[in-house]
């Protein structure tokens, strides 16, 4: 994961200025709010570097995760799939230290109240005439109305803006000194809820870049569905996990990491440690294959690669006519688990 992917994943829109040497991107500064003075170079170093020409903030992907997402150095290294080295950024020369899953906390109470109101409204609007684009997208991917309601999926018909302090978020200033509003783009809302708590709101935009937007203030922990089964299937997308739960939730637990490079948090790691078999079904692209054969194989002895077929993920598999339950059953049978 590069610096530009982290930056855009946090909801900042970037414009590509150059394509040579890995490219150069410009956008608003996450800290001072400078409209276009923040620069990213994803091709420099291991995952890219950034620098704001207005406030002087600069660093690499590790520094970005520490400063903006408030991760510790070890958590940032784990998120990027790196071995924590000396704080100078040098690579360690000793043996690779043991990986430790990060702890996750819920967003603040004010943020959760606002997020709960947003997702309740969006969930209701999904089944109105204004929500037809979102409902059509879900139906095309195989979702039933019951599944959409179970996971509180919803639809926001257009972009909206909010006052950050009303969500319990700090103010960010624009170039002109005025406070910047919190952007909530229109699209399909994909919340992560645990009991009465709202942990994250992800929005799939109908168009534009980034296509998937994480609402500021959200926690980036993995989505876990189920927990009572002895086997677990690991995927990238929350929508893929939901669809597999709809089709095969009586057979396996589902874990959605969010991206191929993400690592399990403490809660997710506990479930995986108890799993008799972990089918690693990250997207069928080079990033997914690399992670499946390297990191997961090294850290979980019961992890086995079970790639998507006739598509890069379960959503595309469904569209290609693949029976998802039969695909899961075949994975269990491959590794001698009785269905």
Secondary structure as GFF3:
##gff-version 3
##sequence-region A 1 339
A	DSSP	alpha_helix	3	9	.	.	.	ID=ss1
A	DSSP	beta_strand	14	18	.	.	.	ID=ss2
A	DSSP	three_ten_helix	20	22	.	.	.	ID=ss3
A	DSSP	beta_strand	24	27	.	.	.	ID=ss4
A	DSSP	beta_strand	38	41	.	.	.	ID=ss5
A	DSSP	beta_strand	49	52	.	.	.	ID=ss6
A	DSSP	beta_strand	58	60	.	.	.	ID=ss7
A	DSSP	alpha_helix	61	67	.	.	.	ID=ss8
A	DSSP	alpha_helix	73	80	.	.	.	ID=ss9
A	DSSP	alpha_helix	109	125	.	.	.	ID=ss10
A	DSSP	three_ten_helix	129	131	.	.	.	ID=ss11
A	DSSP	alpha_helix	132	140	.	.	.	ID=ss12
A	DSSP	alpha_helix	145	150	.	.	.	ID=ss13
A	DSSP	beta_strand	154	156	.	.	.	ID=ss14
A	DSSP	beta_strand	160	162	.	.	.	ID=ss15
A	DSSP	three_ten_helix	164	167	.	.	.	ID=ss16
A	DSSP	beta_strand	182	184	.	.	.	ID=ss17
A	DSSP	beta_strand	187	194	.	.	.	ID=ss18
A	DSSP	beta_strand	197	204	.	.	.	ID=ss19
A	DSSP	beta_strand	212	214	.	.	.	ID=ss20
A	DSSP	beta_strand	223	225	.	.	.	ID=ss21
A	DSSP	beta_strand	231	235	.	.	.	ID=ss22
A	DSSP	alpha_helix	238	248	.	.	.	ID=ss23
A	DSSP	beta_strand	253	256	.	.	.	ID=ss24
A	DSSP	alpha_helix	266	274	.	.	.	ID=ss25
A	DSSP	beta_strand	277	280	.	.	.	ID=ss26
A	DSSP	alpha_helix	286	291	.	.	.	ID=ss27
A	DSSP	pi_helix	292	296	.	.	.	ID=ss28
A	DSSP	alpha_helix	297	299	.	.	.	ID=ss29
A	DSSP	beta_strand	303	305	.	.	.	ID=ss30
A	DSSP	alpha_helix	314	319	.	.	.	ID=ss31
A	DSSP	alpha_helix	324	334	.	.	.	ID=ss32
###
